[in-house]
Amino acid sequence: MIPISARAASGGRLFGSIGPADVVDAIKSAKGVEVDRKHVVLPDHIKETGTFEVTVELFRDVSTIVTVEVTAAK
């Protein structure tokens, strides 16, 4: 699981959103693996806290699902 901490309101709604670049930074920070942001497939930016499955295309016709947990920053 890849943790991402972001500023959020008390109801879990983020002050902004999590996009592919944020996911890439979190993967590098958590696992030490560099991924091109163009290979992160997000149908829409993440706009609330919770657990989300994000597709990362590793090679042509090869992809994996990465679980991202977005929590409110303290």
CHARMM internal coordinates of N, CA and C (Angstrom, degrees):
IC EDIT
DIST 1 N 1 CA 1.4456
DIST 1 CA 1 C 1.5296
ANGL 1 N 1 CA 1 C 108.36
DIST 1 C 2 N 1.3130
ANGL 1 CA 1 C 2 N 115.21
DIHE 1 N 1 CA 1 C 2 N 137.31
DIST 2 N 2 CA 1.4654
ANGL 1 C 2 N 2 CA 121.88
DIHE 1 CA 1 C 2 N 2 CA -179.09
DIST 2 CA 2 C 1.5310
ANGL 2 N 2 CA 2 C 108.28
DIHE 1 C 2 N 2 CA 2 C -104.07
DIST 2 C 3 N 1.3355
ANGL 2 CA 2 C 3 N 118.73
DIHE 2 N 2 CA 2 C 3 N 115.22
DIST 3 N 3 CA 1.4648
ANGL 2 C 3 N 3 CA 120.58
DIHE 2 CA 2 C 3 N 3 CA -179.97
DIST 3 CA 3 C 1.5357
ANGL 3 N 3 CA 3 C 111.68
DIHE 2 C 3 N 3 CA 3 C -84.06
DIST 3 C 4 N 1.3232
ANGL 3 CA 3 C 4 N 114.92
DIHE 3 N 3 CA 3 C 4 N 139.88
DIST 4 N 4 CA 1.4659
ANGL 3 C 4 N 4 CA 121.64
DIHE 3 CA 3 C 4 N 4 CA 172.86
DIST 4 CA 4 C 1.5190
ANGL 4 N 4 CA 4 C 106.90
DIHE 3 C 4 N 4 CA 4 C -133.72
DIST 4 C 5 N 1.3123
ANGL 4 CA 4 C 5 N 116.63
DIHE 4 N 4 CA 4 C 5 N 128.61
DIST 5 N 5 CA 1.4530
ANGL 4 C 5 N 5 CA 121.77
DIHE 4 CA 4 C 5 N 5 CA 178.46
DIST 5 CA 5 C 1.5274
ANGL 5 N 5 CA 5 C 108.29
DIHE 4 C 5 N 5 CA 5 C -108.33
DIST 5 C 6 N 1.3311
ANGL 5 CA 5 C 6 N 115.81
DIHE 5 N 5 CA 5 C 6 N 132.65
DIST 6 N 6 CA 1.4697
ANGL 5 C 6 N 6 CA 120.20
DIHE 5 CA 5 C 6 N 6 CA -178.39
DIST 6 CA 6 C 1.5264
ANGL 6 N 6 CA 6 C 109.64
DIHE 5 C 6 N 6 CA 6 C -144.29
DIST 6 C 7 N 1.3069
ANGL 6 CA 6 C 7 N 115.64
DIHE 6 N 6 CA 6 C 7 N 154.97
DIST 7 N 7 CA 1.4689
ANGL 6 C 7 N 7 CA 119.86
DIHE 6 CA 6 C 7 N 7 CA 176.76
DIST 7 CA 7 C 1.5138
ANGL 7 N 7 CA 7 C 109.32
DIHE 6 C 7 N 7 CA 7 C -67.25
DIST 7 C 8 N 1.3421
ANGL 7 CA 7 C 8 N 115.84
DIHE 7 N 7 CA 7 C 8 N 133.34
DIST 8 N 8 CA 1.4622
ANGL 7 C 8 N 8 CA 120.46
DIHE 7 CA 7 C 8 N 8 CA -177.68
DIST 8 CA 8 C 1.5126
ANGL 8 N 8 CA 8 C 110.68
DIHE 7 C 8 N 8 CA 8 C -144.39
DIST 8 C 9 N 1.3265
ANGL 8 CA 8 C 9 N 115.74
DIHE 8 N 8 CA 8 C 9 N 154.22
DIST 9 N 9 CA 1.4565
ANGL 8 C 9 N 9 CA 122.23
DIHE 8 CA 8 C 9 N 9 CA 174.93
DIST 9 CA 9 C 1.5280
ANGL 9 N 9 CA 9 C 108.32
DIHE 8 C 9 N 9 CA 9 C -75.47
DIST 9 C 10 N 1.3070
ANGL 9 CA 9 C 10 N 117.05
DIHE 9 N 9 CA 9 C 10 N 171.14
DIST 10 N 10 CA 1.4626
ANGL 9 C 10 N 10 CA 120.99
DIHE 9 CA 9 C 10 N 10 CA -176.94
DIST 10 CA 10 C 1.5282
ANGL 10 N 10 CA 10 C 113.02
DIHE 9 C 10 N 10 CA 10 C -61.80
DIST 10 C 11 N 1.3282
ANGL 10 CA 10 C 11 N 118.69
DIHE 10 N 10 CA 10 C 11 N -26.12
DIST 11 N 11 CA 1.4571
ANGL 10 C 11 N 11 CA 121.99
DIHE 10 CA 10 C 11 N 11 CA 179.01
DIST 11 CA 11 C 1.5191
ANGL 11 N 11 CA 11 C 114.06
DIHE 10 C 11 N 11 CA 11 C -84.01
DIST 11 C 12 N 1.3440
ANGL 11 CA 11 C 12 N 118.03
DIHE 11 N 11 CA 11 C 12 N -0.66
DIST 12 N 12 CA 1.4541
ANGL 11 C 12 N 12 CA 121.18
DIHE 11 CA 11 C 12 N 12 CA 178.71
DIST 12 CA 12 C 1.5149
ANGL 12 N 12 CA 12 C 114.15
DIHE 11 C 12 N 12 CA 12 C 97.65
DIST 12 C 13 N 1.3245
ANGL 12 CA 12 C 13 N 117.70
DIHE 12 N 12 CA 12 C 13 N -5.33
DIST 13 N 13 CA 1.4679
ANGL 12 C 13 N 13 CA 121.42
DIHE 12 CA 12 C 13 N 13 CA 178.30
DIST 13 CA 13 C 1.5257
ANGL 13 N 13 CA 13 C 109.12
DIHE 12 C 13 N 13 CA 13 C -75.26
DIST 13 C 14 N 1.3349
ANGL 13 CA 13 C 14 N 117.09
DIHE 13 N 13 CA 13 C 14 N 129.99
DIST 14 N 14 CA 1.4621
ANGL 13 C 14 N 14 CA 121.51
DIHE 13 CA 13 C 14 N 14 CA -177.68
DIST 14 CA 14 C 1.5251
ANGL 14 N 14 CA 14 C 111.84
DIHE 13 C 14 N 14 CA 14 C -76.72
DIST 14 C 15 N 1.3325
ANGL 14 CA 14 C 15 N 115.82
DIHE 14 N 14 CA 14 C 15 N 149.23
DIST 15 N 15 CA 1.4567
ANGL 14 C 15 N 15 CA 122.19
DIHE 14 CA 14 C 15 N 15 CA 171.31
DIST 15 CA 15 C 1.5323
ANGL 15 N 15 CA 15 C 106.58
DIHE 14 C 15 N 15 CA 15 C -87.00
DIST 15 C 16 N 1.2972
ANGL 15 CA 15 C 16 N 117.77
DIHE 15 N 15 CA 15 C 16 N 74.78
DIST 16 N 16 CA 1.4537
ANGL 15 C 16 N 16 CA 123.51
DIHE 15 CA 15 C 16 N 16 CA -173.74
DIST 16 CA 16 C 1.5156
ANGL 16 N 16 CA 16 C 107.66
DIHE 15 C 16 N 16 CA 16 C 125.76
DIST 16 C 17 N 1.3216
ANGL 16 CA 16 C 17 N 117.50
DIHE 16 N 16 CA 16 C 17 N -149.61
DIST 17 N 17 CA 1.4632
ANGL 16 C 17 N 17 CA 120.24
DIHE 16 CA 16 C 17 N 17 CA -179.77
DIST 17 CA 17 C 1.5221
ANGL 17 N 17 CA 17 C 110.04
DIHE 16 C 17 N 17 CA 17 C -154.92
DIST 17 C 18 N 1.3241
ANGL 17 CA 17 C 18 N 115.17
DIHE 17 N 17 CA 17 C 18 N 164.45
DIST 18 N 18 CA 1.4568
ANGL 17 C 18 N 18 CA 123.02
DIHE 17 CA 17 C 18 N 18 CA 176.88
DIST 18 CA 18 C 1.5214
ANGL 18 N 18 CA 18 C 107.34
DIHE 17 C 18 N 18 CA 18 C -104.06
DIST 18 C 19 N 1.3235
ANGL 18 CA 18 C 19 N 116.85
DIHE 18 N 18 CA 18 C 19 N 122.51
DIST 19 N 19 CA 1.4617
ANGL 18 C 19 N 19 CA 121.82
DIHE 18 CA 18 C 19 N 19 CA -179.99
DIST 19 CA 19 C 1.5190
ANGL 19 N 19 CA 19 C 111.10
DIHE 18 C 19 N 19 CA 19 C -115.75
DIST 19 C 20 N 1.3252
ANGL 19 CA 19 C 20 N 116.50
DIHE 19 N 19 CA 19 C 20 N -174.99
DIST 20 N 20 CA 1.4716
ANGL 19 C 20 N 20 CA 120.82
DIHE 19 CA 19 C 20 N 20 CA -179.38
DIST 20 CA 20 C 1.5271
ANGL 20 N 20 CA 20 C 113.99
DIHE 19 C 20 N 20 CA 20 C -55.77
DIST 20 C 21 N 1.3155
ANGL 20 CA 20 C 21 N 118.20
DIHE 20 N 20 CA 20 C 21 N -39.75
DIST 21 N 21 CA 1.4713
ANGL 20 C 21 N 21 CA 120.69
DIHE 20 CA 20 C 21 N 21 CA -179.36
DIST 21 CA 21 C 1.5259
ANGL 21 N 21 CA 21 C 110.80
DIHE 20 C 21 N 21 CA 21 C -63.74
DIST 21 C 22 N 1.3306
ANGL 21 CA 21 C 22 N 117.46
DIHE 21 N 21 CA 21 C 22 N -37.39
DIST 22 N 22 CA 1.4627
ANGL 21 C 22 N 22 CA 121.25
DIHE 21 CA 21 C 22 N 22 CA 178.00
DIST 22 CA 22 C 1.5280
ANGL 22 N 22 CA 22 C 110.79
DIHE 21 C 22 N 22 CA 22 C -66.79
DIST 22 C 23 N 1.3299
ANGL 22 CA 22 C 23 N 116.53
DIHE 22 N 22 CA 22 C 23 N -39.73
DIST 23 N 23 CA 1.4635
ANGL 22 C 23 N 23 CA 121.24
DIHE 22 CA 22 C 23 N 23 CA 178.26
DIST 23 CA 23 C 1.5300
ANGL 23 N 23 CA 23 C 109.87
DIHE 22 C 23 N 23 CA 23 C -64.27
DIST 23 C 24 N 1.3257
ANGL 23 CA 23 C 24 N 117.34
DIHE 23 N 23 CA 23 C 24 N -43.15
DIST 24 N 24 CA 1.4686
ANGL 23 C 24 N 24 CA 121.64
DIHE 23 CA 23 C 24 N 24 CA 178.55
DIST 24 CA 24 C 1.5258
ANGL 24 N 24 CA 24 C 110.37
DIHE 23 C 24 N 24 CA 24 C -60.24
DIST 24 C 25 N 1.3275
ANGL 24 CA 24 C 25 N 117.50
DIHE 24 N 24 CA 24 C 25 N -45.76
DIST 25 N 25 CA 1.4638
ANGL 24 C 25 N 25 CA 121.29
DIHE 24 CA 24 C 25 N 25 CA 178.93
DIST 25 CA 25 C 1.5247
ANGL 25 N 25 CA 25 C 111.46
DIHE 24 C 25 N 25 CA 25 C -61.53
DIST 25 C 26 N 1.3268
ANGL 25 CA 25 C 26 N 116.91
DIHE 25 N 25 CA 25 C 26 N -40.45
DIST 26 N 26 CA 1.4632
ANGL 25 C 26 N 26 CA 120.89
DIHE 25 CA 25 C 26 N 26 CA -179.81
DIST 26 CA 26 C 1.5260
ANGL 26 N 26 CA 26 C 111.69
DIHE 25 C 26 N 26 CA 26 C -67.85
DIST 26 C 27 N 1.3239
ANGL 26 CA 26 C 27 N 117.29
DIHE 26 N 26 CA 26 C 27 N -39.15
DIST 27 N 27 CA 1.4708
ANGL 26 C 27 N 27 CA 120.94
DIHE 26 CA 26 C 27 N 27 CA 178.05
DIST 27 CA 27 C 1.5272
ANGL 27 N 27 CA 27 C 109.74
DIHE 26 C 27 N 27 CA 27 C -63.95
DIST 27 C 28 N 1.3246
ANGL 27 CA 27 C 28 N 116.68
DIHE 27 N 27 CA 27 C 28 N -43.86
DIST 28 N 28 CA 1.4622
ANGL 27 C 28 N 28 CA 120.37
DIHE 27 CA 27 C 28 N 28 CA 179.82
DIST 28 CA 28 C 1.5270
ANGL 28 N 28 CA 28 C 110.67
DIHE 27 C 28 N 28 CA 28 C -64.11
DIST 28 C 29 N 1.3248
ANGL 28 CA 28 C 29 N 116.84
DIHE 28 N 28 CA 28 C 29 N -41.63
DIST 29 N 29 CA 1.4583
ANGL 28 C 29 N 29 CA 121.38
DIHE 28 CA 28 C 29 N 29 CA -179.41
DIST 29 CA 29 C 1.5298
ANGL 29 N 29 CA 29 C 111.76
DIHE 28 C 29 N 29 CA 29 C -67.51
DIST 29 C 30 N 1.3280
ANGL 29 CA 29 C 30 N 116.99
DIHE 29 N 29 CA 29 C 30 N -42.71
DIST 30 N 30 CA 1.4665
ANGL 29 C 30 N 30 CA 121.01
DIHE 29 CA 29 C 30 N 30 CA -175.53
DIST 30 CA 30 C 1.5240
ANGL 30 N 30 CA 30 C 113.36
DIHE 29 C 30 N 30 CA 30 C -80.46
DIST 30 C 31 N 1.3263
ANGL 30 CA 30 C 31 N 117.27
DIHE 30 N 30 CA 30 C 31 N -38.10
DIST 31 N 31 CA 1.4685
ANGL 30 C 31 N 31 CA 120.70
DIHE 30 CA 30 C 31 N 31 CA -172.34
DIST 31 CA 31 C 1.5266
ANGL 31 N 31 CA 31 C 114.36
DIHE 30 C 31 N 31 CA 31 C -118.02
DIST 31 C 32 N 1.3381
ANGL 31 CA 31 C 32 N 117.73
DIHE 31 N 31 CA 31 C 32 N -11.49
DIST 32 N 32 CA 1.4526
ANGL 31 C 32 N 32 CA 120.50
DIHE 31 CA 31 C 32 N 32 CA -179.36
DIST 32 CA 32 C 1.5215
ANGL 32 N 32 CA 32 C 113.62
DIHE 31 C 32 N 32 CA 32 C 74.65
DIST 32 C 33 N 1.3380
ANGL 32 CA 32 C 33 N 116.63
DIHE 32 N 32 CA 32 C 33 N 18.26
DIST 33 N 33 CA 1.4619
ANGL 32 C 33 N 33 CA 121.55
DIHE 32 CA 32 C 33 N 33 CA -178.19
DIST 33 CA 33 C 1.5200
ANGL 33 N 33 CA 33 C 109.02
DIHE 32 C 33 N 33 CA 33 C -107.90
DIST 33 C 34 N 1.3313
ANGL 33 CA 33 C 34 N 116.24
DIHE 33 N 33 CA 33 C 34 N 132.33
DIST 34 N 34 CA 1.4646
ANGL 33 C 34 N 34 CA 120.06
DIHE 33 CA 33 C 34 N 34 CA 178.32
DIST 34 CA 34 C 1.5255
ANGL 34 N 34 CA 34 C 109.76
DIHE 33 C 34 N 34 CA 34 C -93.25
DIST 34 C 35 N 1.3331
ANGL 34 CA 34 C 35 N 114.56
DIHE 34 N 34 CA 34 C 35 N 130.98
DIST 35 N 35 CA 1.4620
ANGL 34 C 35 N 35 CA 122.30
DIHE 34 CA 34 C 35 N 35 CA 179.04
DIST 35 CA 35 C 1.5180
ANGL 35 N 35 CA 35 C 107.28
DIHE 34 C 35 N 35 CA 35 C -128.61
DIST 35 C 36 N 1.3126
ANGL 35 CA 35 C 36 N 117.58
DIHE 35 N 35 CA 35 C 36 N 139.23
DIST 36 N 36 CA 1.4625
ANGL 35 C 36 N 36 CA 121.43
DIHE 35 CA 35 C 36 N 36 CA 175.72
DIST 36 CA 36 C 1.5221
ANGL 36 N 36 CA 36 C 108.72
DIHE 35 C 36 N 36 CA 36 C -73.81
DIST 36 C 37 N 1.3163
ANGL 36 CA 36 C 37 N 117.47
DIHE 36 N 36 CA 36 C 37 N 133.71
DIST 37 N 37 CA 1.4696
ANGL 36 C 37 N 37 CA 120.48
DIHE 36 CA 36 C 37 N 37 CA -176.97
DIST 37 CA 37 C 1.5250
ANGL 37 N 37 CA 37 C 112.12
DIHE 36 C 37 N 37 CA 37 C -62.00
DIST 37 C 38 N 1.3256
ANGL 37 CA 37 C 38 N 117.65
DIHE 37 N 37 CA 37 C 38 N -22.99
DIST 38 N 38 CA 1.4667
ANGL 37 C 38 N 38 CA 120.86
DIHE 37 CA 37 C 38 N 38 CA 177.82
DIST 38 CA 38 C 1.5260
ANGL 38 N 38 CA 38 C 111.76
DIHE 37 C 38 N 38 CA 38 C -68.97
DIST 38 C 39 N 1.3271
ANGL 38 CA 38 C 39 N 116.72
DIHE 38 N 38 CA 38 C 39 N -16.36
DIST 39 N 39 CA 1.4588
ANGL 38 C 39 N 39 CA 120.77
DIHE 38 CA 38 C 39 N 39 CA -178.98
DIST 39 CA 39 C 1.5273
ANGL 39 N 39 CA 39 C 112.87
DIHE 38 C 39 N 39 CA 39 C -93.88
DIST 39 C 40 N 1.3368
ANGL 39 CA 39 C 40 N 116.88
DIHE 39 N 39 CA 39 C 40 N -2.25
DIST 40 N 40 CA 1.4668
ANGL 39 C 40 N 40 CA 121.11
DIHE 39 CA 39 C 40 N 40 CA 177.17
DIST 40 CA 40 C 1.5212
ANGL 40 N 40 CA 40 C 107.70
DIHE 39 C 40 N 40 CA 40 C -91.85
DIST 40 C 41 N 1.3310
ANGL 40 CA 40 C 41 N 115.86
DIHE 40 N 40 CA 40 C 41 N 121.61
DIST 41 N 41 CA 1.4660
ANGL 40 C 41 N 41 CA 121.08
DIHE 40 CA 40 C 41 N 41 CA -176.72
DIST 41 CA 41 C 1.5207
ANGL 41 N 41 CA 41 C 109.04
DIHE 40 C 41 N 41 CA 41 C -103.32
DIST 41 C 42 N 1.3286
ANGL 41 CA 41 C 42 N 115.50
DIHE 41 N 41 CA 41 C 42 N 109.77
DIST 42 N 42 CA 1.4629
ANGL 41 C 42 N 42 CA 122.28
DIHE 41 CA 41 C 42 N 42 CA 175.46
DIST 42 CA 42 C 1.5238
ANGL 42 N 42 CA 42 C 107.44
DIHE 41 C 42 N 42 CA 42 C -122.42
DIST 42 C 43 N 1.3331
ANGL 42 CA 42 C 43 N 118.07
DIHE 42 N 42 CA 42 C 43 N 120.55
DIST 43 N 43 CA 1.4613
ANGL 42 C 43 N 43 CA 118.72
DIHE 42 CA 42 C 43 N 43 CA 178.83
DIST 43 CA 43 C 1.5316
ANGL 43 N 43 CA 43 C 111.49
DIHE 42 C 43 N 43 CA 43 C -62.66
DIST 43 C 44 N 1.3297
ANGL 43 CA 43 C 44 N 115.85
DIHE 43 N 43 CA 43 C 44 N -32.69
DIST 44 N 44 CA 1.4615
ANGL 43 C 44 N 44 CA 121.97
DIHE 43 CA 43 C 44 N 44 CA 177.81
DIST 44 CA 44 C 1.5281
ANGL 44 N 44 CA 44 C 107.09
DIHE 43 C 44 N 44 CA 44 C -153.96
DIST 44 C 45 N 1.3113
ANGL 44 CA 44 C 45 N 117.38
DIHE 44 N 44 CA 44 C 45 N 156.36
DIST 45 N 45 CA 1.4594
ANGL 44 C 45 N 45 CA 120.44
DIHE 44 CA 44 C 45 N 45 CA 177.66
DIST 45 CA 45 C 1.5216
ANGL 45 N 45 CA 45 C 109.08
DIHE 44 C 45 N 45 CA 45 C -62.99
DIST 45 C 46 N 1.3297
ANGL 45 CA 45 C 46 N 116.40
DIHE 45 N 45 CA 45 C 46 N 149.20
DIST 46 N 46 CA 1.4636
ANGL 45 C 46 N 46 CA 122.41
DIHE 45 CA 45 C 46 N 46 CA 178.24
DIST 46 CA 46 C 1.5211
ANGL 46 N 46 CA 46 C 107.43
DIHE 45 C 46 N 46 CA 46 C -80.96
DIST 46 C 47 N 1.3370
ANGL 46 CA 46 C 47 N 116.59
DIHE 46 N 46 CA 46 C 47 N 127.71
DIST 47 N 47 CA 1.4637
ANGL 46 C 47 N 47 CA 120.80
DIHE 46 CA 46 C 47 N 47 CA -173.85
DIST 47 CA 47 C 1.5230
ANGL 47 N 47 CA 47 C 113.73
DIHE 46 C 47 N 47 CA 47 C -122.67
DIST 47 C 48 N 1.3414
ANGL 47 CA 47 C 48 N 116.69
DIHE 47 N 47 CA 47 C 48 N 10.77
DIST 48 N 48 CA 1.4671
ANGL 47 C 48 N 48 CA 119.80
DIHE 47 CA 47 C 48 N 48 CA 178.27
DIST 48 CA 48 C 1.5222
ANGL 48 N 48 CA 48 C 109.36
DIHE 47 C 48 N 48 CA 48 C -150.43
DIST 48 C 49 N 1.3299
ANGL 48 CA 48 C 49 N 115.60
DIHE 48 N 48 CA 48 C 49 N 163.59
DIST 49 N 49 CA 1.4508
ANGL 48 C 49 N 49 CA 119.85
DIHE 48 CA 48 C 49 N 49 CA 177.80
DIST 49 CA 49 C 1.5225
ANGL 49 N 49 CA 49 C 109.73
DIHE 48 C 49 N 49 CA 49 C -73.47
DIST 49 C 50 N 1.3239
ANGL 49 CA 49 C 50 N 115.90
DIHE 49 N 49 CA 49 C 50 N 156.82
DIST 50 N 50 CA 1.4549
ANGL 49 C 50 N 50 CA 120.83
DIHE 49 CA 49 C 50 N 50 CA 179.41
DIST 50 CA 50 C 1.5143
ANGL 50 N 50 CA 50 C 111.27
DIHE 49 C 50 N 50 CA 50 C 142.82
DIST 50 C 51 N 1.3298
ANGL 50 CA 50 C 51 N 115.41
DIHE 50 N 50 CA 50 C 51 N -170.86
DIST 51 N 51 CA 1.4532
ANGL 50 C 51 N 51 CA 122.40
DIHE 50 CA 50 C 51 N 51 CA 179.93
DIST 51 CA 51 C 1.5219
ANGL 51 N 51 CA 51 C 109.21
DIHE 50 C 51 N 51 CA 51 C -108.85
DIST 51 C 52 N 1.3237
ANGL 51 CA 51 C 52 N 116.32
DIHE 51 N 51 CA 51 C 52 N 130.85
DIST 52 N 52 CA 1.4590
ANGL 51 C 52 N 52 CA 121.85
DIHE 51 CA 51 C 52 N 52 CA -175.28
DIST 52 CA 52 C 1.5224
ANGL 52 N 52 CA 52 C 109.79
DIHE 51 C 52 N 52 CA 52 C -133.34
DIST 52 C 53 N 1.3269
ANGL 52 CA 52 C 53 N 116.44
DIHE 52 N 52 CA 52 C 53 N 147.01
DIST 53 N 53 CA 1.4609
ANGL 52 C 53 N 53 CA 121.77
DIHE 52 CA 52 C 53 N 53 CA 174.40
DIST 53 CA 53 C 1.5192
ANGL 53 N 53 CA 53 C 108.28
DIHE 52 C 53 N 53 CA 53 C -99.33
DIST 53 C 54 N 1.3210
ANGL 53 CA 53 C 54 N 115.68
DIHE 53 N 53 CA 53 C 54 N 126.64
DIST 54 N 54 CA 1.4609
ANGL 53 C 54 N 54 CA 122.50
DIHE 53 CA 53 C 54 N 54 CA -177.57
DIST 54 CA 54 C 1.5238
ANGL 54 N 54 CA 54 C 108.08
DIHE 53 C 54 N 54 CA 54 C -120.33
DIST 54 C 55 N 1.3196
ANGL 54 CA 54 C 55 N 116.95
DIHE 54 N 54 CA 54 C 55 N 132.97
DIST 55 N 55 CA 1.4593
ANGL 54 C 55 N 55 CA 121.82
DIHE 54 CA 54 C 55 N 55 CA 178.32
DIST 55 CA 55 C 1.5235
ANGL 55 N 55 CA 55 C 109.93
DIHE 54 C 55 N 55 CA 55 C -87.16
DIST 55 C 56 N 1.3235
ANGL 55 CA 55 C 56 N 115.77
DIHE 55 N 55 CA 55 C 56 N 131.88
DIST 56 N 56 CA 1.4642
ANGL 55 C 56 N 56 CA 121.94
DIHE 55 CA 55 C 56 N 56 CA 175.70
DIST 56 CA 56 C 1.5227
ANGL 56 N 56 CA 56 C 106.97
DIHE 55 C 56 N 56 CA 56 C -120.36
DIST 56 C 57 N 1.3400
ANGL 56 CA 56 C 57 N 116.10
DIHE 56 N 56 CA 56 C 57 N 120.74
DIST 57 N 57 CA 1.4663
ANGL 56 C 57 N 57 CA 121.55
DIHE 56 CA 56 C 57 N 57 CA 178.86
DIST 57 CA 57 C 1.5254
ANGL 57 N 57 CA 57 C 108.34
DIHE 56 C 57 N 57 CA 57 C -85.64
DIST 57 C 58 N 1.3270
ANGL 57 CA 57 C 58 N 116.01
DIHE 57 N 57 CA 57 C 58 N 113.34
DIST 58 N 58 CA 1.4575
ANGL 57 C 58 N 58 CA 120.96
DIHE 57 CA 57 C 58 N 58 CA -177.26
DIST 58 CA 58 C 1.5238
ANGL 58 N 58 CA 58 C 111.92
DIHE 57 C 58 N 58 CA 58 C -82.55
DIST 58 C 59 N 1.3180
ANGL 58 CA 58 C 59 N 116.08
DIHE 58 N 58 CA 58 C 59 N -46.57
DIST 59 N 59 CA 1.4568
ANGL 58 C 59 N 59 CA 123.52
DIHE 58 CA 58 C 59 N 59 CA 178.52
DIST 59 CA 59 C 1.5167
ANGL 59 N 59 CA 59 C 107.05
DIHE 58 C 59 N 59 CA 59 C -142.50
DIST 59 C 60 N 1.3130
ANGL 59 CA 59 C 60 N 116.99
DIHE 59 N 59 CA 59 C 60 N 176.98
DIST 60 N 60 CA 1.4617
ANGL 59 C 60 N 60 CA 120.15
DIHE 59 CA 59 C 60 N 60 CA 176.08
DIST 60 CA 60 C 1.5346
ANGL 60 N 60 CA 60 C 108.09
DIHE 59 C 60 N 60 CA 60 C -60.89
DIST 60 C 61 N 1.3078
ANGL 60 CA 60 C 61 N 116.32
DIHE 60 N 60 CA 60 C 61 N 126.84
DIST 61 N 61 CA 1.4628
ANGL 60 C 61 N 61 CA 124.06
DIHE 60 CA 60 C 61 N 61 CA -179.93
DIST 61 CA 61 C 1.5253
ANGL 61 N 61 CA 61 C 114.36
DIHE 60 C 61 N 61 CA 61 C 66.09
DIST 61 C 62 N 1.3289
ANGL 61 CA 61 C 62 N 118.61
DIHE 61 N 61 CA 61 C 62 N 12.53
DIST 62 N 62 CA 1.4621
ANGL 61 C 62 N 62 CA 121.78
DIHE 61 CA 61 C 62 N 62 CA 176.76
DIST 62 CA 62 C 1.5262
ANGL 62 N 62 CA 62 C 107.83
DIHE 61 C 62 N 62 CA 62 C -127.47
DIST 62 C 63 N 1.3267
ANGL 62 CA 62 C 63 N 115.53
DIHE 62 N 62 CA 62 C 63 N 118.06
DIST 63 N 63 CA 1.4585
ANGL 62 C 63 N 63 CA 119.38
DIHE 62 CA 62 C 63 N 63 CA 178.88
DIST 63 CA 63 C 1.5198
ANGL 63 N 63 CA 63 C 109.52
DIHE 62 C 63 N 63 CA 63 C -138.41
DIST 63 C 64 N 1.3135
ANGL 63 CA 63 C 64 N 115.68
DIHE 63 N 63 CA 63 C 64 N 164.56
DIST 64 N 64 CA 1.4504
ANGL 63 C 64 N 64 CA 121.95
DIHE 63 CA 63 C 64 N 64 CA 178.25
DIST 64 CA 64 C 1.5198
ANGL 64 N 64 CA 64 C 109.29
DIHE 63 C 64 N 64 CA 64 C -139.45
DIST 64 C 65 N 1.3191
ANGL 64 CA 64 C 65 N 114.94
DIHE 64 N 64 CA 64 C 65 N 159.32
DIST 65 N 65 CA 1.4596
ANGL 64 C 65 N 65 CA 120.85
DIHE 64 CA 64 C 65 N 65 CA 177.25
DIST 65 CA 65 C 1.5255
ANGL 65 N 65 CA 65 C 107.70
DIHE 64 C 65 N 65 CA 65 C -101.42
DIST 65 C 66 N 1.3269
ANGL 65 CA 65 C 66 N 116.10
DIHE 65 N 65 CA 65 C 66 N 130.14
DIST 66 N 66 CA 1.4617
ANGL 65 C 66 N 66 CA 122.34
DIHE 65 CA 65 C 66 N 66 CA 176.80
DIST 66 CA 66 C 1.5258
ANGL 66 N 66 CA 66 C 107.12
DIHE 65 C 66 N 66 CA 66 C -114.36
DIST 66 C 67 N 1.3214
ANGL 66 CA 66 C 67 N 116.87
DIHE 66 N 66 CA 66 C 67 N 131.70
DIST 67 N 67 CA 1.4519
ANGL 66 C 67 N 67 CA 120.84
DIHE 66 CA 66 C 67 N 67 CA 177.83
DIST 67 CA 67 C 1.5237
ANGL 67 N 67 CA 67 C 108.70
DIHE 66 C 67 N 67 CA 67 C -90.24
DIST 67 C 68 N 1.3307
ANGL 67 CA 67 C 68 N 115.13
DIHE 67 N 67 CA 67 C 68 N 125.10
DIST 68 N 68 CA 1.4643
ANGL 67 C 68 N 68 CA 122.30
DIHE 67 CA 67 C 68 N 68 CA -178.88
DIST 68 CA 68 C 1.5281
ANGL 68 N 68 CA 68 C 107.65
DIHE 67 C 68 N 68 CA 68 C -113.59
DIST 68 C 69 N 1.3357
ANGL 68 CA 68 C 69 N 115.68
DIHE 68 N 68 CA 68 C 69 N 128.92
DIST 69 N 69 CA 1.4615
ANGL 68 C 69 N 69 CA 120.30
DIHE 68 CA 68 C 69 N 69 CA 177.02
DIST 69 CA 69 C 1.5213
ANGL 69 N 69 CA 69 C 108.76
DIHE 68 C 69 N 69 CA 69 C -110.48
DIST 69 C 70 N 1.3241
ANGL 69 CA 69 C 70 N 115.82
DIHE 69 N 69 CA 69 C 70 N 113.35
DIST 70 N 70 CA 1.4641
ANGL 69 C 70 N 70 CA 121.95
DIHE 69 CA 69 C 70 N 70 CA 179.97
DIST 70 CA 70 C 1.5278
ANGL 70 N 70 CA 70 C 108.06
DIHE 69 C 70 N 70 CA 70 C -96.56
DIST 70 C 71 N 1.3356
ANGL 70 CA 70 C 71 N 115.34
DIHE 70 N 70 CA 70 C 71 N 121.92
DIST 71 N 71 CA 1.4588
ANGL 70 C 71 N 71 CA 120.60
DIHE 70 CA 70 C 71 N 71 CA 179.27
DIST 71 CA 71 C 1.5279
ANGL 71 N 71 CA 71 C 109.47
DIHE 70 C 71 N 71 CA 71 C -121.56
DIST 71 C 72 N 1.3195
ANGL 71 CA 71 C 72 N 115.70
DIHE 71 N 71 CA 71 C 72 N 159.39
DIST 72 N 72 CA 1.4601
ANGL 71 C 72 N 72 CA 121.43
DIHE 71 CA 71 C 72 N 72 CA 177.72
DIST 72 CA 72 C 1.5283
ANGL 72 N 72 CA 72 C 109.68
DIHE 71 C 72 N 72 CA 72 C -74.28
DIST 72 C 73 N 1.3283
ANGL 72 CA 72 C 73 N 116.43
DIHE 72 N 72 CA 72 C 73 N 132.28
DIST 73 N 73 CA 1.4538
ANGL 72 C 73 N 73 CA 121.60
DIHE 72 CA 72 C 73 N 73 CA 178.55
DIST 73 CA 73 C 1.5153
ANGL 73 N 73 CA 73 C 108.71
DIHE 72 C 73 N 73 CA 73 C -68.94
DIST 73 C 74 N 1.3176
ANGL 73 CA 73 C 74 N 114.99
DIHE 73 N 73 CA 73 C 74 N 144.27
DIST 74 N 74 CA 1.4768
ANGL 73 C 74 N 74 CA 119.85
DIHE 73 CA 73 C 74 N 74 CA -178.78
DIST 74 CA 74 C 1.4936
ANGL 74 N 74 CA 74 C 111.26
DIHE 73 C 74 N 74 CA 74 C -96.37
END
COOR INIT
IC SEED 1 N 1 CA 1 C
IC BUILD
